[in-house]
Amino acid sequence: MTFTIEQAAGLDKLVPAVRDHATDMVALRHRIHAHPELAYEEFATSDLVAERLQAWGYEVHRGLAGTGVVGTLKLGHGPRRLGLRADMDALPIHETTGLPYASQVPGRMHACGHDGHTAILLAAARAIAQERSFDGTLHLIFQPAEEGLGGGRRMVQEGLFELFPCDAVFALHNMPGFPVGQFGFKEGSFMASSDSVIITVTGRGGHGSSPHLAADPVTAAAYIIVALQTIVSRNVDPRDMAVVSVGAIQGGDAPNVIPGSVEMRLTARAYRPETRAMLRERITALVQAQAVTLGVTAEVDYHWRYPALVNDVASTRFARQVAVDWLGEDGLLPPLQPLTGSEDFSFMLEHCPGSYLIVGNGEGEHHATGGCMVHNPGYDFNDAMLPIAASYWVQLVRRFLAPAG
């Protein structure tokens, strides 16, 4: 299916400088989609981003978090500094869409729309550079390794906000299941923390016919899994949220052999820092107590990963008002509930006020994929949303960095 500008959402509201190049930006999105790169391997993508930004007059900095790119445009003498962030990495998924621009790399796919997020910010960058209608400093942050490897954390640790100070930073994500091109905002806690836990239960192996001569880690692991379900139901306020899910269990190779050890892998999620800390305490204590009771030992390897994503109230209200003033209330999604997914933009929000918003990716059929959810081999970013999302970034820059007086 070939994109035409008439298919763009909010056609009458598009910023002219975005509309004029929308087809080119969609083609660029398809180029990125066909050549997906995993976390910290976004070499061609970052080359492309840097090349385009330089051509449009941005000062380009490379190397943060390895493949990160920051483009800076300073106009006038205004003191305000704004950051906009897009993620660039793909997922280890084999694409099944059959689209003309489908992934050319087996086992790798832009199944979360980061190709679209990158193209949106580039489309906005081009329009902003063409208009040159703000007063202040704009930093465009193209981040690697959002999908589980903490590229946002690494950029912050390597000096993102020391090198590129921002008074506020914003990011967006496409969201299938919502009307294409409508914007959603949520003040405060919006996405959950995400931590990983590896539990190794060690017993004494033996023959399956003589379990009394072994110390069975499989049985112990089963008891631990059941007991873990009580942590949320009996330790978390019902008005709060937490998730403890066992996603993998590995141990043994034969039906008549009791193995010496079993490994379990968990995800633990929460909205509040206090709940997040409690999960670690209770998981560790419960696992070790169950192990002692059943005559085995257990090691708990707890990995703090992504903190909860908490949107700054003032920044979120500002971002929402930009959308209302531009599109009216019809351009907004209904009030959003917090999501139990996680997002490493949370690391940036821990160091700088800002907000993370969503844009509807469409309901029902689009392309041949049926508008399915992200992280699915049949997913595709909806090109009709790209120009209006890019136009939103232009509107936000105009407002945040408006000339004084």
FINUTI-878514 format. One record per residue (C-alpha): residue in three letters; x, y, z. Coordinates in steps of 0.25 Angstrom, whole numbers, plus 5000, padded with zeros to 4 digits. Layout:
SITE   r    x    y    z
SITE ALA    X    Y    Z
...
// end
This chain:
SITE   r    x    y    z
SITE MET 5000 5000 5000
SITE THR 5006 5013 4996
SITE PHE 5004 5025 5005
SITE THR 4997 5038 5000
SITE ILE 4996 5051 5008
SITE GLU 4981 5049 5007
SITE GLN 4982 5038 5016
SITE ALA 4988 5046 5027
SITE ALA 4980 5048 5040
SITE GLY 4976 5062 5043
SITE LEU 4979 5066 5029
SITE ASP 4973 5080 5031
SITE LYS 4981 5082 5044
SITE LEU 4995 5078 5038
SITE VAL 5006 5088 5039
SITE PRO 5009 5092 5025
SITE ALA 5024 5089 5026
SITE VAL 5021 5075 5031
SITE ARG 5010 5073 5020
SITE ASP 5019 5077 5009
SITE HIS 5029 5066 5012
SITE ALA 5020 5056 5018
SITE THR 5022 5046 5007
SITE ASP 5037 5047 5008
SITE MET 5036 5044 5023
SITE VAL 5028 5032 5021
SITE ALA 5037 5027 5011
SITE LEU 5048 5029 5021
SITE ARG 5040 5021 5032
SITE HIS 5039 5010 5022
SITE ARG 5054 5010 5020
SITE ILE 5057 5009 5035
SITE HIS 5046 4998 5036
SITE ALA 5053 4990 5025
SITE HIS 5066 4990 5032
SITE PRO 5063 4988 5047
SITE GLU 5075 4988 5057
SITE LEU 5075 4983 5071
SITE ALA 5079 4990 5084
SITE TYR 5092 4997 5083
SITE GLU 5094 4992 5069
SITE GLU 5086 5004 5063
SITE PHE 5098 5008 5054
SITE ALA 5091 5010 5041
SITE THR 5079 5017 5047
SITE SER 5088 5027 5055
SITE ASP 5096 5030 5043
SITE LEU 5083 5033 5035
SITE VAL 5078 5042 5047
SITE ALA 5091 5049 5048
SITE GLU 5092 5051 5033
SITE ARG 5078 5057 5032
SITE LEU 5079 5066 5044
SITE GLN 5093 5072 5039
SITE ALA 5087 5075 5026
SITE TRP 5075 5083 5032
SITE GLY 5085 5091 5040
SITE TYR 5085 5084 5054
SITE GLU 5098 5083 5062
SITE VAL 5100 5068 5064
SITE HIS 5106 5061 5075
SITE ARG 5108 5046 5075
SITE GLY 5113 5035 5084
SITE LEU 5104 5036 5096
SITE ALA 5100 5021 5100
SITE GLY 5108 5017 5088
SITE THR 5099 5020 5076
SITE GLY 5091 5031 5082
SITE VAL 5089 5044 5074
SITE VAL 5086 5058 5079
SITE GLY 5082 5069 5070
SITE THR 5082 5084 5075
SITE LEU 5077 5096 5069
SITE LYS 5078 5109 5076
SITE LEU 5071 5122 5071
SITE GLY 5071 5135 5077
SITE HIS 5074 5138 5091
SITE GLY 5063 5132 5099
SITE PRO 5067 5124 5111
SITE ARG 5057 5113 5110
SITE ARG 5062 5099 5107
SITE LEU 5054 5088 5101
SITE GLY 5056 5073 5099
SITE LEU 5049 5064 5090
SITE ARG 5052 5049 5090
SITE ALA 5050 5037 5081
SITE ASP 5055 5023 5082
SITE MET 5061 5015 5070
SITE ASP 5063 5001 5073
SITE ALA 5056 4988 5068
SITE LEU 5052 4975 5074
SITE PRO 5057 4961 5072
SITE ILE 5044 4957 5065
SITE HIS 5042 4950 5052
SITE GLU 5032 4959 5044
SITE THR 5020 4953 5037
SITE THR 5013 4965 5031
SITE GLY 5017 4962 5017
SITE LEU 5018 4977 5014
SITE PRO 5026 4982 5003
SITE TYR 5036 4989 5013
SITE ALA 5036 4977 5023
SITE SER 5048 4974 5030
SITE GLN 5060 4969 5022
SITE VAL 5067 4964 5034
SITE PRO 5062 4950 5038
SITE GLY 5058 4950 5053
SITE ARG 5058 4965 5055
SITE MET 5046 4975 5053
SITE HIS 5041 4988 5057
SITE ALA 5030 4982 5065
SITE CYS 5028 4994 5074
SITE GLY 5028 5006 5065
SITE HIS 5041 5012 5068
SITE ASP 5043 5013 5053
SITE GLY 5031 5022 5053
SITE HIS 5035 5030 5066
SITE THR 5049 5033 5059
SITE ALA 5042 5037 5046
SITE ILE 5032 5046 5054
SITE LEU 5043 5054 5061
SITE LEU 5051 5055 5048
SITE ALA 5039 5060 5041
SITE ALA 5037 5070 5052
SITE ALA 5052 5074 5052
SITE ARG 5051 5077 5037
SITE ALA 5039 5086 5038
SITE ILE 5045 5093 5051
SITE ALA 5058 5096 5043
SITE GLN 5050 5101 5031
SITE GLU 5041 5110 5040
SITE ARG 5052 5115 5049
SITE SER 5040 5122 5057
SITE PHE 5045 5120 5072
SITE ASP 5054 5126 5082
SITE GLY 5062 5117 5090
SITE THR 5069 5104 5090
SITE LEU 5064 5091 5084
SITE HIS 5070 5077 5087
SITE LEU 5065 5065 5079
SITE ILE 5069 5053 5086
SITE PHE 5070 5040 5078
SITE GLN 5071 5029 5088
SITE PRO 5076 5014 5086
SITE ALA 5073 5002 5094
SITE GLU 5059 5005 5099
SITE GLU 5055 4990 5098
SITE GLY 5060 4985 5111
SITE LEU 5074 4989 5112
SITE GLY 5073 5003 5118
SITE GLY 5078 5013 5107
SITE GLY 5071 5024 5114
SITE ARG 5078 5021 5127
SITE ARG 5091 5020 5120
SITE MET 5089 5034 5113
SITE VAL 5086 5040 5126
SITE GLN 5098 5034 5133
SITE GLU 5107 5038 5122
SITE GLY 5103 5053 5124
SITE LEU 5091 5055 5115
SITE PHE 5085 5067 5123
SITE GLU 5099 5072 5127
SITE LEU 5103 5073 5112
SITE PHE 5089 5077 5107
SITE PRO 5081 5084 5119
SITE CYS 5066 5084 5117
SITE ASP 5055 5091 5125
SITE ALA 5046 5080 5120
SITE VAL 5047 5067 5112
SITE PHE 5035 5060 5105
SITE ALA 5033 5047 5097
SITE LEU 5022 5040 5091
SITE HIS 5018 5026 5087
SITE ASN 5008 5020 5077
SITE MET 4997 5012 5083
SITE PRO 4988 5002 5075
SITE GLY 4974 5001 5078
SITE PHE 4972 5016 5079
SITE PRO 4967 5025 5068
SITE VAL 4978 5029 5059
SITE GLY 4984 5043 5062
SITE GLN 4977 5045 5075
SITE PHE 4986 5049 5087
SITE GLY 4986 5044 5101
SITE PHE 4991 5050 5114
SITE LYS 4993 5045 5128
SITE GLU 4998 5053 5140
SITE GLY 5006 5046 5150
SITE SER 5009 5031 5150
SITE PHE 5006 5026 5136
SITE MET 5015 5013 5134
SITE ALA 5020 5003 5144
SITE SER 5034 5000 5149
SITE SER 5039 4987 5143
SITE ASP 5049 4978 5151
SITE SER 5055 4964 5147
SITE VAL 5057 4953 5157
SITE ILE 5065 4941 5155
SITE ILE 5063 4930 5166
SITE THR 5072 4918 5166
SITE VAL 5067 4907 5175
SITE THR 5078 4896 5178
SITE GLY 5075 4883 5184
SITE ARG 5081 4869 5182
SITE GLY 5079 4861 5170
SITE GLY 5075 4847 5169
SITE HIS 5067 4836 5162
SITE GLY 5052 4839 5160
SITE SER 5048 4825 5166
SITE SER 5055 4829 5180
SITE PRO 5051 4843 5183
SITE HIS 5054 4841 5198
SITE LEU 5068 4840 5195
SITE ALA 5068 4854 5188
SITE ALA 5065 4868 5191
SITE ASP 5055 4872 5180
SITE PRO 5057 4886 5175
SITE VAL 5045 4884 5165
SITE THR 5035 4882 5176
SITE ALA 5041 4893 5184
SITE ALA 5040 4902 5172
SITE ALA 5026 4899 5170
SITE TYR 5023 4903 5184
SITE ILE 5030 4916 5183
SITE ILE 5022 4919 5170
SITE VAL 5009 4917 5177
SITE ALA 5014 4925 5189
SITE LEU 5018 4937 5181
SITE GLN 5004 4939 5177
SITE THR 5001 4943 5191
SITE ILE 5010 4955 5191
SITE VAL 5001 4964 5183
SITE SER 4988 4959 5188
SITE ARG 4992 4960 5203
SITE ASN 5003 4971 5204
SITE VAL 4998 4981 5194
SITE ASP 4987 4991 5197
SITE PRO 4976 4987 5187
SITE ARG 4975 5002 5183
SITE ASP 4990 5001 5178
SITE MET 4996 4992 5167
SITE ALA 5007 4982 5167
SITE VAL 5010 4970 5158
SITE VAL 5018 4958 5161
SITE SER 5019 4948 5149
SITE VAL 5027 4936 5147
SITE GLY 5031 4936 5132
SITE ALA 5041 4924 5131
SITE ILE 5044 4911 5139
SITE GLN 5056 4902 5135
SITE GLY 5061 4890 5141
SITE GLY 5063 4875 5138
SITE ASP 5064 4868 5125
SITE ALA 5058 4854 5127
SITE PRO 5045 4849 5133
SITE ASN 5052 4840 5143
SITE VAL 5063 4849 5148
SITE ILE 5062 4859 5159
SITE PRO 5071 4870 5155
SITE GLY 5080 4877 5165
SITE SER 5075 4891 5162
SITE VAL 5064 4899 5156
SITE GLU 5064 4913 5151
SITE MET 5052 4922 5151
SITE ARG 5051 4936 5144
SITE LEU 5041 4947 5149
SITE THR 5036 4960 5146
SITE ALA 5032 4970 5157
SITE ARG 5024 4983 5154
SITE ALA 5018 4994 5162
SITE TYR 5014 5009 5161
SITE ARG 5020 5014 5175
SITE PRO 5034 5013 5179
SITE GLU 5030 5008 5193
SITE THR 5022 4997 5187
SITE ARG 5034 4994 5178
SITE ALA 5043 4992 5190
SITE MET 5033 4984 5197
SITE LEU 5033 4974 5185
SITE ARG 5048 4972 5186
SITE GLU 5047 4970 5201
SITE ARG 5035 4960 5201
SITE ILE 5040 4952 5189
SITE THR 5054 4950 5195
SITE ALA 5048 4946 5209
SITE LEU 5037 4937 5204
SITE VAL 5047 4929 5194
SITE GLN 5057 4927 5205
SITE ALA 5047 4923 5215
SITE GLN 5040 4913 5206
SITE ALA 5054 4907 5202
SITE VAL 5057 4905 5217
SITE THR 5044 4898 5219
SITE LEU 5046 4889 5208
SITE GLY 5060 4885 5210
SITE VAL 5067 4892 5199
SITE THR 5074 4906 5197
SITE ALA 5070 4917 5188
SITE GLU 5078 4929 5183
SITE VAL 5070 4942 5179
SITE ASP 5077 4950 5168
SITE TYR 5069 4963 5168
SITE HIS 5071 4973 5156
SITE TRP 5066 4987 5158
SITE ARG 5062 4991 5143
SITE TYR 5053 5002 5140
SITE PRO 5046 5011 5150
SITE ALA 5032 5015 5149
SITE LEU 5029 5026 5139
SITE VAL 5024 5038 5146
SITE ASN 5019 5050 5138
SITE ASP 5021 5064 5143
SITE VAL 5008 5070 5146
SITE ALA 5011 5084 5140
SITE SER 5018 5078 5128
SITE THR 5006 5069 5125
SITE ARG 4996 5080 5126
SITE PHE 5004 5088 5117
SITE ALA 5005 5077 5107
SITE ARG 4991 5074 5107
SITE GLN 4987 5089 5105
SITE VAL 4996 5090 5093
SITE ALA 4987 5079 5087
SITE VAL 4974 5085 5091
SITE ASP 4977 5099 5086
SITE TRP 4982 5092 5073
SITE LEU 4972 5081 5071
SITE GLY 4961 5084 5080
SITE GLU 4955 5074 5090
SITE ASP 4952 5064 5078
SITE GLY 4967 5062 5077
SITE LEU 4968 5056 5091
SITE LEU 4966 5042 5095
SITE PRO 4958 5039 5107
SITE PRO 4965 5040 5121
SITE LEU 4975 5030 5122
SITE GLN 4978 5019 5132
SITE PRO 4992 5016 5137
SITE LEU 4998 5005 5129
SITE THR 5006 4993 5134
SITE GLY 5016 4993 5123
SITE SER 5029 5000 5126
SITE GLU 5038 5010 5118
SITE ASP 5052 5015 5120
SITE PHE 5048 5029 5117
SITE SER 5045 5028 5132
SITE PHE 5060 5030 5135
SITE MET 5060 5044 5127
SITE LEU 5048 5048 5135
SITE GLU 5055 5045 5148
SITE HIS 5065 5056 5144
SITE CYS 5057 5066 5137
SITE PRO 5042 5070 5138
SITE GLY 5034 5066 5126
SITE SER 5023 5057 5120
SITE TYR 5021 5044 5112
SITE LEU 5009 5044 5104
SITE ILE 5002 5034 5094
SITE VAL 4996 5035 5080
SITE GLY 4986 5026 5075
SITE ASN 4991 5017 5064
SITE GLY 4977 5013 5059
SITE GLU 4966 5003 5061
SITE GLY 4962 4991 5053
SITE GLU 4969 4989 5039
SITE HIS 4981 4997 5035
SITE HIS 4990 4991 5024
SITE ALA 4989 4976 5024
SITE THR 4992 4975 5039
SITE GLY 4978 4977 5046
SITE GLY 4984 4988 5055
SITE CYS 4989 4978 5065
SITE MET 4997 4981 5077
SITE VAL 5011 4984 5078
SITE HIS 5022 4973 5080
SITE ASN 5014 4965 5071
SITE PRO 5020 4959 5058
SITE GLY 5008 4965 5050
SITE TYR 5009 4979 5055
SITE ASP 5012 4991 5047
SITE PHE 5012 5006 5050
SITE ASN 5001 5014 5044
SITE ASP 5007 5024 5034
SITE ALA 4994 5032 5034
SITE MET 4998 5036 5048
SITE LEU 5012 5041 5045
SITE PRO 5009 5055 5040
SITE ILE 4999 5059 5051
SITE ALA 5009 5054 5062
SITE ALA 5020 5062 5055
SITE SER 5011 5074 5054
SITE TYR 5009 5073 5069
SITE TRP 5023 5073 5072
SITE VAL 5024 5086 5064
SITE GLN 5013 5092 5071
SITE LEU 5019 5088 5085
SITE VAL 5032 5095 5081
SITE ARG 5025 5107 5076
SITE ARG 5018 5109 5089
SITE PHE 5029 5105 5099
SITE LEU 5040 5113 5092
SITE ALA 5031 5125 5088
SITE PRO 5038 5138 5086
SITE ALA 5036 5147 5098
SITE GLY 5026 5158 5097
// end
